[in-house]
Amino acid sequence: MYPSPSRRALLAAAAGFAVTSLVAPLVRAQAAASGTITLAGWSKPISEITNLLVEPDKGFFKAQGVELVYLPGAGGGDAIRNILSGQADVAFTDPGSFFMALDKGEKLRAIYDIYPQNVFNVVSLKSANITRPQDLKGKRIGVYSLSSGTRQNLLVLLHQAGLTEADVEIVVTGVLNFAPLLQGQVDATAATDTGLLVGRRRGVGEVNVMEVRDYINVSSDLFVVREQVYQQKKPLLRTFLRAYRDSAAWMQAQPEEAATLATRRAIDGRDREVNLGVILLRNDAAIAPPGPDGAQRVLGAFDLGLLQRAADAYRDLGLIQHPIDVASVVDTGFLPEP
């Protein structure tokens, strides 16, 4: 006959069961928050996204239990297509591509504002005398691609002057679009602040620059996911955002180190000084303007009012056919705790 368990043994067993009951859900939650995230980018591995490219060196995502896979693209539309096809979990895309997919009935959700500051512009040679959006009427304007943020933001700029795509001739020039400008193939070119930086380093000369942010400072890029992925992978997505924010904060604090690492990790990163200039511009773009109360907003926070204005502008332009209620497709409370 086995001896009866002592009171101490029973209490110890009960305590162990209680601890196990408490720990098991925590272990399951931690397990659910780890895994692989494939990020569909709008670009190749360029210095603008150095904070992502240095994962083998810095391990921001690995530290959170996330294996990061970067899938290159050619424009924000590419990034959206790659999540819709299931090739990626998260799209690094522009608001215009997001709006257009929603307009077609796709179920998507934005979960992080990567660059709250608009980084797009339209550049022309001084000799062309293009100084305001109205001057673009009848002109040939270069864009990176028809699915890129350069085209979408050009159309938003045209809209501010009462113009549409039919009032100009859009020419696809690729990312290296300042050569066509210098060669007279286009009258102006839609670019980004970093593109202009590189163009100036390569001798583009005296130019006129119209900044889209001076007309409507809508975000440049967002993280977007399919609704199904959002519902099924919330813990993992939140962990991914925490890791991304860590990487962005590192690049804010250590731009010099980032510029050095970019020489090895970015396909356009051979010139360290150019890398540093690009990184500083992206750091600036990642800082949101203060909120209505003057308080600084955290990395990744959305300005729903500005996004709604942009969605309305896209409808006015005829780029989308249906109204979009931005508040219903953006999760402003999804950000992990700082």
N, C-alpha and C positions, 0 to 999 in steps of 0.2 A: 504494500500500500504506500502510495506516495504521500509525503507529509503535506499538510495544508500550507498554502503560502502565507507568509507572515504579513502583518499589516503594512510593514515597511515595503515589502516586495510589491504588494498590491498598489500602494501609493506611487512607487517608482514606475510600475507598469502604466498606471493611469497618466502620470506626468509624461512619460515617453509617448503615449498615444496622443496626448494633447499637443505636444511639441510637433509630432509627426503630422497631425491634422493641420497645424498652422503652417508648417514648413512646406508641405506638399503643394498647396496652391501657389506659394511663392516660387517654388522650383518650376512649376508648370508655367507660370507667368514669365519667368526669366527665359525658359526654353522657347516660349512663343515669341519673345522679343529678339531672338537671335536667328540669323539665317542670311540668305543671299538677296541682295537688292541689285537689280540691273537698272542702271540709270541711262535713259535715252537722251543723248545730248543733241544740241542744235549744231554742233561744230565737231571738228576733229580735236585731238588733244592739244589745245593751244594754251598759251601762257595765261590767258584770261581766267582759266579754271585751274590754276596751279594748286589751289587748296584741295582739289580732287585728285590731281595727278600725283601728288606726293604721298599718297596712301602707302606705297611700299616703304617709304622713308619714315613717315610719321605715325602711321597706324591709327588714325583717329577713328575709323570705322571698326577696325579690328578690336580696338579697346572696348567698343560697345557691343561686340558680338556680331557685327555685320560684315559680311564679305561683299565688297563693292565691286561691281562689274560696270565698266563704262562702255556704252554703245554709241559710236560717233554718228553724226547726222549732217545733213546739209540744209539747215533751216529749222525753225520751230515746227513747221508742218511735218517734217520728217520725224521729229521727236514724238509728236502726237500719233502719227501712223504706227510708230514702233510700239507704243503701249496698246493701241487698239488691236494690233495683230498678236499681242501676247508675247512679243519678243523682249519687252521690258516692263518693269513695274512702275517706274516713275519717269515722267517727261520733264526735261529742262526746256521750257518753251516760252514763247512770248504770249501776251494776253490776246493778240489778234488771232493766232492759231487756235487758242483755247476757245474763244468766242465762236469761231467758224465751225469748230467741231460740235460745240453745243447746239448751234443753229441747225446742224444736220441731224440732231436727235441723239447724239452720243451722250452717254451718262458719265460725266466727268466731275471731278472736284479738285479745286486748288487748295493746297495745304501749307504753302510757304511762299512768301514774297522774297525772291532771291535778290533782286535789284529794285528797290522801291523808287529809285531815281531813274528818270529816262536818260538813256545813253545815246539815243539816235540823233542824227543830224542830216542836213543836206549841204553838200560842199560844192562850190563852183569857183572857177578862176575869177580873179578880180576883173579881168577884161570882159567877162560875160555880163557884168553889171546886174547880177541876180542877188538882190538884197532882202527880198520879202517873198512870202509864198505866192503872191499874185504874179510875180515875175516868172514863175515856172510854167505858165500857160504856153503851150505849143513847143515846149522844150523836150529834148531827149535826156532821160534821167536813168543812170545806172543803179541797179540793185544787185545784192549778192545772189539771190535766187527768187523765184516767184513765190516760194513758200517761206521766205525769211522775214524776220522782223524789220529789215530795211524797207521792204515793200509795204508792209502793213503800216509802219510809222510814217512813211512818205505819204500814204493816202490820208492818214489822219492830219498831217500837216496841210495837205491840199484842201482838205475839208474846211480848215480854219479860214481859207481864202475863198470858199464857195466853189472850189474846183473839184473835179472827179478824175478818175483814171483816164477817162476818155479825152480829157483836156491836155494830156501829155503823152509822150511815147516812152514806155518803160523798156529798158534794155538790160538783159541779164549779163552781168560782167564778171561774176564770181567775186570772191573775197578780195582779190587784188585789183580793186576797181579804180585806183587812182591813175594807173597807166592809161586806160581808155580816156580818162578825163584829160590828161596831159596831151594825148594824141588827137584830141578833138573828136573822138567817137561818140562822146556824150557831152551835153552842155553842163550837166551837174551830176553828182553822184550821191546816192543815199548811203550813209555809212554809220559807224559808231564812233564814240570818242576814242577808243583804242585804235580803230582803223585810221582815224585822222592823225593820231600820234605817230603811227608807223609811216603814214604817207608823208608827214612833215619831215621825218628823219630821212626819208628817201628823196627829198628835194621837190615836193609838190609845189613849193613856192608860196607866193601871196594868194590867199583864197578868202572868199566870203563864206561864212558858216552860219546856217540857220539851225538853232537848237530846238528840237521838238519840245523839250521841257519848258521853253519860254512860252509855249502856246497851250500845252496840256502836259503836266508832269506825271503821266501815267507810267506805271511800272514797266520795266523792260523785260523781265523774265520771272517766271513762277515755276514752282514744282506742282505738277498736275498728275492725278492718278485716275484710273477708271473707278467708277463707283463700287464695282464688285471688289476690286483690290482694296479700296478704302475700307469696306465693311469687313473683309476677311483678314486683313493684315494690319489692323490698327496698331497693336503693340510694336510690331516690327517697323512700321512706318514712323512711329513716334521715336523709336530708337535711332532710325536712320537720320531723322531731322536733328536729333541731339548731336549725333556724330558730325553731321554737316555743319551745324552751328559752331561746334568746337573747331572745325577746320577753318571756317570763315573767321572766327575770332583769332586764331593763330596767325592767319595771313594779315589781319589788321595789326596785330602786335609785332609781327616779325616780317615785315615786307622785304628786308634785305636778305634774310635767309631764304624766303620764298623765291626771290629773284635768282638766287644762286642755284637752287634746286631746279628751277624751270629750265636752266641751261641743259639739264640732262633729261628732263621729263616732257617738255613741250616741243612739238615739232617745229615751232617757230621761235624757239627760245635761245638761239645761239648768242644773241647780243644781250648781255646781262643788264645793261642800262635801259634798253628798250623794255625788257621784262619788268624792271622796277617801275618804269613809267606806267605800263599797262596795269600792273598790280595795284599801284596807288589809285588809279582811276577806278578800278573795280572795287577797291575798298571804299571809296567815296560813294559809289553807286549803291553799295549794300547798306548804307546808313540811311534810314528813313527820315524824312523831314519830321520835325516835332508835331505832335498831335494838336488838336484845337486848343487844348489847355496849356500848350507850351511844353508839355512833358516829352522827354525823349522816348521813342518807341523801341522795343527790343528787336534784335535781328530776326527777320522773318515775318514781322507783323504787317498786316494788310491795312490799306486805306480804302475802305469799301466805297466811299464817296467818289474818289477818283476813278476807281475801276468801273463804277456804274456810269460815270460820264464817258469813259472810253467805250463801253458797250453801246451806249446810246449813239455815240459818234459813228460807230461801225454800222449801226442800223441806218442812220441818216445817209451814210455813204452808199448804202445798198450792198455792203459786203456781207451782211447778214439780213435775213428776212423777218425774223421774229424777235420780239423784245426778250431781253435776258434780265432776270432778277438776280443780280450778282450775289446778293446775300444768301441765296438758296444754293449756290454752287461753290461757295468759298467757306471753308471752316476756319473761322478766326480764333477758335479756342483749341485748336489741335496742337499748337506748339508745346513742346515739353517744357517743364520747369527749367528756369535758368540754372 
